Amino acid sequence: MELKDYFESVKGTGILSTADNSGKVDSAIYSRPHFLEGCIVFIMRDRLSHKNIESNPHAVYLFIEEGHGYKGKRLYLTKVREEKNSEQIASLKRREQEYESEEDRFLVYFSLDQERPLVGDA
């Protein structure tokens, strides 16, 4: 199954881990990724994860499948580019928020460096 199909059909919890240029690590809950132009794409607000990606383009997205214990994926990513306040963000949002903030949003494109199972090295 291709990654795009996997993330469209499987529910679960995603965690994006980033580090700044000195190696200080952060992890945050993130929605399932989008797939555009051959890239893995996340909508990011201008918070710590985004600030880390600005100085260190590498990240890991860990996805734990709902109801399947330790089944899921680890995606090793490298930032390719980003768009600030892109009109495309509105079309990609999966959930509606009660209010819209004026906070900047970024559409961040990543290349996939490596895909591994959640547990082990299959």
Order of alpha helices (4+ residues) and beta strands (2+ residues): alpha-beta-beta-beta-beta-alpha-beta-beta-alpha-beta
